[in-house]
Structure formats: C-alpha cells, structure tokens
C-alpha cells in the first residue's frame, strides 16, 4: 500500500490528513466486518466514509489551531500505515486499465505474489479464465457511467497455480484532474466455495443414485403419503412422481385384496417396527400385476419418532414365472445330458463322482452305480500311455480346484472297465456354490478317429498320397540336409526321373489306370534302390532320386538299372498292354553346389536333354557345358511354344461339371482346358509343356490366349449363351501377380459382351500364396465386377484351411487324391466330408475332382458334395468352332 500511503502523506495539510485518516478508519472498520462475514452493502460502506470525511475536516481545523500539529501528523501517519498493513482482508488500488497500483499484505498473501510483482501485472493475468468475461462486463459498465460500484465472487490463479475464490467489492475513487481509479476489498472465500461445491455434488449424486439404481425406491411420510418415487418406480408403474406425490399407495397401486394387509405393514413401520420385509402385488397404470419383494426401514426425527418410511423393492415377477420354467428346463437338461454324444461326468472336491451321463458310461464301460460316489480317477484315469502311474494330485483336472479356471486337454489316455484304453480329449470347468468351488464337470470324448486323421494328414504332409513315396516337400528337405552335410571329400548324386509316353495311358484308359501304373512303377523303382537311397514323387510322372555318398559313376549304374527295369515292365489294363520307358538326368552334389533349387534345375535340365536325345536314356549334367545344355533344353521349349502360337497349334477343350444334387434349371457348367498339337498333329499333354511355360514365364501369354479365345468361342460358337451358368478358366500364379492382367480381363469382357458372372477363374493355393497381396487385389477387383473364383486342388496343401479364410473364393474343388479312393478309404472319405462341410459353412459350393465311376458319384451324393468332375461323368471335348477360320 506504499503508493496509497504516499499519496495520502504527500497532500501536506492537516485537514487532508484528517480527512483521509478518517476515511481509512471507516474503510478499515468495514473491511473488518467484511472479513467476519457481515454483509457489506454500499450504504453501509459509504456512510462511514462520508462521516469520517466531515469529522476529519473538523479535526483538521482543530489541528491547524493546535501547536501540536506536527506531533499529530506523525501519529496519523503511523496509525494509517498500521491500518492498511494490518487489515485482515485484501485491499487493492488499481487504475482504469486494470493495473495494480498498490496492494496490502493480506491480498499479497491471498494470491501469493509480492506487491512489486503485482504492480507489473493486471487483474486479468491472475483472474481465472472463466471469470474474466463477467469481471470485464462490470468494469465496462463502470467506465460507461452506469454503475459506481459492484460486487462479485470470482476465482484467482495464485502464483503456485492454485485456484482460490475471493468475494470482491469494488468502488470508484476519482481524483480531480485524474482518471478513474478503483479500490477493491477482497475476502478469501475458498473454503466456503469448496464446501458449497461438495454439498452440491452430494445432492446431485444422491439424486442420481436414487434415479439410476435398478431397485424400486418409494419414500412415504409418517402418514403414508408418497414423497419420493424414483425412476425405477415410474418405469414399472407408468406413473410419474408428480402424479403420485401426496397420494397413498394403497389407493391406486395395490389390488383391493391386499390393501388391508399392506396398511397393517405400514402401521407397524410407523410405530417403529423396522426394518422388515414383505411381498405384495403392485398394479401398473395399464392394470398389469407385478410381484414386488419389499425391504422397509424408516428415518427418525429429533424426537426419535418415525419421520419417513423408505421402501426398497425388487420386481420378482419374472423370477417367479421362471421358477417353474427352470424346473422344466432341468428335466430337459437331464434329457440332453443323456442324449449328448460326449461323455460328461462331475466330481466333488474329494474326487468322488457325482453324476455321469449315458455316453460316459458307455465310453468307460461302467454302469453309473459303479462310478457315482467312487474315486473316478482311480478307475478311469490312473495310468499314462507309457504305463507309468498317473497320481490324482498330478491330474490336470485338479488345476480347476487350485486355479478356479477351466482347462482343456487335447490328448490323454483314459481306461475302460475291461482294461483297454483310448485317447481322449477333455475339458473341465468349475462348479461353484455360495462363491466356493464345490466340484468340477468334465466333458470328454474318444479321439481315436481324430488321431488316425492326424496321422493321415501328417503322412500326407510329407508323402505322396498316390504312391506312398516322399512328396516334393519331403524330398527337397532331404536334399537340403544332404547339401548341408556335404564335406570336402563327400559327394552325392541327384537324379531327375521322368516317364516317357505316360500320357498315352491316361488318354487311353483314364486317370485311374494312370494312377495304378504310377503305383506299380513306384514299387519297381523302390525294389531296385540301395539301402539309404531316397526316392520321391515330384509331381505327375516325375520322380527325384537322391543317392547319398555315391559317385556319379556308381549313380549312373544304379539309374541305368532303374531304366532297364522300367523298360522291361509291362502294364496291363482292360486287356490292353502298355510299355513305358524312363529318361533320367543326373547331377553331382558337392560343396560347389549352390542350392537345392540349382541342383534340381540342373538335374531337370539334364533329364530334358535325355528326352531331347531320344528318351529312354540317362544324361549327366556337366558344369563345363551347362550353358549349352540349358540353351538346348530351355530354348527348345520356349521356341516350341512360340511356334505353336504362330502356327495356331494350341486348342481348347471343355469338361462338364456335373450337378450331383442341385438343379441348374437346364443350365450347364464346364471347365476350359488347354491343349497343344505338335507339327505332326499328335496331341502334346499339358503336363509336358505347362511346367516349362511356368518355369520360363510364358504363362501370362498363354493365359491371355486362353481367356481371349474362350470368350470368343462363347460369343460365336455356343448355341445358347443363356444356358451357360458359367465356365471356369485356370490361371497361373504368374498371371495372378501380373498387375496388368486384371485390366486385360476387364477389357476382354467389355469387348466380348460376356456378362462377368459367367466367368469363373480357377486358382491353386500355391499360386495364390506365391504373392498373396497381389492375388487378393486381383481377385477382389474382378469379384467386384462380378466374376467368380474357384480354389483348385483344395486339400493338397497342409495350409489349405488356413489360407481359405483369407481367399475370397466362391467354389472349392476338392483334390482328386482324396476323391478317387473315397469308396474304400474311410480317412479319404472323412477328408472329403470335412472339406465339404467347411465349404458349406463358409457359403461355398463344392466340386469333387477325379470322379471316375458311379460308386464314387453315389458316395459324393451321400456326403452332400454339390458337383462332380471327372471321366466318370464327362470326358473332355474339344471346342467346335462354326468354321475353320475362327
């Protein structure tokens, strides 16, 4: 307050001192009242000041006459300073720009700043942002001359960041020839505000709790008149609080027959008999009766008399209605328990059997009375598969009691009464009573068939289903191991074996005959191998042979023996006799072999060279002439395919897709197949040129030719296009990954006018996953257009089911290796059933391949497969054009 104090002292006249002193005494008196919480109004504030000014003037005159003027002046100065600095409320002098001119210690303590710090600041800088607008509006009214004073509660931000509340009264102080100044008195009301906020929160919280609680809450006065009726009551009855307030509940909420009883309950409550409970019916506005379970209590007044009765209720109408339903359901559950195919039994904490269903009794071979009340672990779960004891304390089921959580076990042995065992899969879950685990329920089943399926699938993962030899994956893995184990003085030989003229058997007698021939030849090849040699089927009529720790010369003798054995073999089918020969390519495996891929490529090249040299011979790959061999082999195929394009020797065939159970309303489906004629007009099987086309990146060109030619044939040669449901066209992995192929298909569909839904593209799992992101983009783009997609050879890969979820296909074509033996191999039948079921669950149609006879067709019909394809339902037919120039 140094500025205010200096202003007063610098006036220099005793009269001024007296006047200002008296005014400040009056202000101090008002400030003390304000600090004590006495309301401060403008009259109560200004009257003492005016009185002080007048009395001060008179005192000043007297002082002027007094010889003790100087002494009195000194006394006033000391007294004034003490008043300003000792005030319990904040006193502030500010200019009309909101700048602090002077502050007393109380205000400085209130906001945490020194007077020197405040003199460099404005009111706005320490005012809470939410209160600036209201404060500014009042100041603007003062400047406009509309008011001379104002009061408000406002928040300040202290120096340490806290928010405090002040009750502020502001008045204008004008000095002649100077602009307006403001004097403000500020009382700290932070505690009062916090208390007020807490009380407001409690009121709102209690109201919210009352209205949001799910229970019915009704409050009545001691006479029984309703004073509160929460939201739950309103929602149940259809009455609002305004409608029921002041009314007696028995007048409109209770059925006539229970009114007297309820009034009696209320009377006992009002007399002090609480808490108590009772049950009665309520009537809703619509007349519906609801059964309410009530818990009642009361609050007391200052004389310990009942003031209010509080009734808390729960609508148990539905609960009572469901009790009989639960009894009925329990009976049904018992029926379901005994109808379940899985075994189900329960045990208590002592491990004693409490119940067991019919299936469980059959699986264990025990009647219920020999298990219930007995230690079932000792009877059915006592020994591991290896014959070692299985203590009950170590049993997985005990974890349910220890951890309170369910468990699942995929493979453990359980025992029958007759001493035999079976692999079981089971799950166990806790049963609770009063919050404590009282027992466990166990659901189990015999998984013998599933184990057989797993063994079959594991076998198929590494073996060729047709011949029983290792498949390409297993062979390449074995080759990789041999390559890794090759030392400086160790060498192996890899052979690539390809049957000559095998296609003749397939074309003449069908795939069944060709498969049987491959089985017999595999047996012959195996019989002529040395111990430790590895023979695998790489695909079609191609085999791989790994001769470990074998020089190229020794290997040449072994392979020549194989070649001679095949040459001497005669295959007989339907009174027809066939001879077949073997071409082989050989490559040395040593430390210089870079990779499995390179080794197979060199062996393949050598085998092709053997075929090109006249078949039925062995060709050895030599590093020094590998360029010549590669050029001779690879370029021969490249040039032959290009020549076939130029000479129009490619042709198309179609094979019918036969509907087993569905009606197509006279429409037909078929698959488009590509073929090649050599220059002599002889048919070249697709298996001869397609692998080479894929290997040397010729498939995109070939696929484009097939799409373009097939669409042209549909438009120009198909008698009735409306009878076509759709036709399928095979696509290679390289075409799927070709970013321009989708645009080509769209252009061809547009130019031909063929509706997109009449075109279905067949892709293999291997082709799709080679570049899955691009394949998905291609498939999504064309499916949006309307084209369909079929997943070909489904089931041949062990990851088929995993990728099926990610591939947007419409049709599953079940791999023929599972279909052809379906009539006598239960595992193959189970595989077909599983694939068919998965497809139908996903909304996909299923097509079985390799359907060679009526028996297979009938079995597929029993399973529910939608379509069939194979020589048994339709041979491939060459497309017929309206005229040769087409």
C-alpha angles and dihedrals in degrees: 000000000000093000093050090045093049092048090056095045096046094061088084103204127103091225090057091047091051094047095046091043093053091047092053090047088055091047090049091051091050092046092053090051089049091051090052090055097254108149111254117211127183095252091048088050102044101038095065089047093053090045090050092049093053094043089045091055092053091046089050092056090051091049091052089058093045121091088217092070097122094047091051091048090057092049092052091050093053093044094049093051092050092051094052096044096041098050112125093216129060117265120193135181114202137172126235090268091063092253118147111244099172137353133186123232093258092061092044090053090047095057098027097237129116119241090250091054092048092050087064092052141064131229090253092061094062097032117102109254091238092059100043094088096052092045092048093051091056092048090050090054090052091051089049090054093242095121136015098201141018142180132207144156110244141166127243129198109227124216091260091052100258122138115234131179125230132187102218130195116187130190133179120248114195125190123196112265093007136096123259120287129191131223115199133189115204125193120195106239097162095120092048091051093049090050090048091050092049092051091048091050092049091051093049092042093052091047091049092047091051093050099040100044112107094225124090110253122188123172121199131182121240090275093055098254115142115248101163130031114173129215093264089058091047093049093048099045101031091232123119125222090251090057097050103034110118094012128113113247093221090060095067113354100058131068111245094249094062102038096094092048093050092046087055091052090050092048091056090048092051089050091057101265098135153178099036140147135221141160128229143148125264126206117223123212088262092053096253116146118229125187112228128193108208133202111190136194138154143222122228132225126225090280092053091251122136109271103169134010115217117202119191115190143180124208103233096170094111092042092057091044091053096048092080089041089054091053089052091046091051089057090048091047090055088051091049091047091057092042095053117111092217123075113251126187139156134219133193127226090279092056093250117146111248099180141349130192127230095262091053091052091051094048093050095037091229127120114234095253090060092055108034110092091013133106096262093189090063090052104041111012106036104115138046122234090259091056096255118134119267108210115211091233090062095047115119090231090068089065088071090063093043099044102025091227134110121257135201126207119191101193130020133133121252126188134228127217090255091059097255121124138213134193110255138193114205144168128202129200131185123254113210134203122185090349094306128106105251099172149329133256116214125200115193140167139188109257098185091119092047090052089053089050091050091049089049092049093046088050091049090049090066104019137064107248093215104048103019090234122128112280126233093272093052092043094051090048090052090047090051091053091050091049091051091049095050110122131191092273098030126094138170135192127232120202130194111204124194126179116231121226093001090139090067090069093048093048094045103040106013136247094298090063092044091051092050090050091052090051092052093045091049089056092050093049092049092051091057097050127103121244109276096024116129122220121185137173109238096185141303108356094338124110135184124216125193117195108190122206088008128131120226091252094052090045091051090058092049093049092046088055089052091048091051092048091052092046091054093047119103122197118208123197127162092346090309121120122206132190122203134184136204131234118196138190122199134197132179117241115210141131090295094060105107101203148337090261092053092047093051091045092053092047091048090050091050091049091051089050088054090053092047089051092059106288127254092074143097123245123194120212113231120192092219094063100030093117092055093046092047093048091046094049105034098038091048090062093041092050093044092053092048090047090051090054092049093045094044093237096142115096138178132235132187130215122199121246102214121214110229103186108351125087115230095191091243094312124131138216128198141165122241113227128189125226139178134213121205121225091273092056094252116141115251111209116238089238089067100055106020096070089051092046090052093045094051097040096251095127098090089059092045093047091050090052091050094049094045094045095043093051090047090052092048091054099042107028111026106099097215117016091186089066090061113097090183142306126225127227124192118234127197126227092250091057091049089054093045105106091205098049095084090054089051092053092048091050092049093049091049095048094044096045091225112150109246094231089065090066123077122180119212116213131174124231090241092053093049098049094046087082104002099175093053092042091053092049091050093048094045093050094051095041089055086054090053105260120136130227131211125195105225127211090011113189097029091103123059091226094054096111092047094053094041090074091057101043118083097222132151102200136039118210106201113224111257093228088075095040103052095063096035095113095062107017111077093193092054089048090050090051092052091047091050094048091046092049094048090049093051092046088055091048094251129139117236130221123190117213128205093038098166104163146018094261092060090046092052092049091051089051090054091051092049101244109164103218141013134208129185145087090294093065103026139353119223112267126200114244112256116220123206091239136004094250091066 
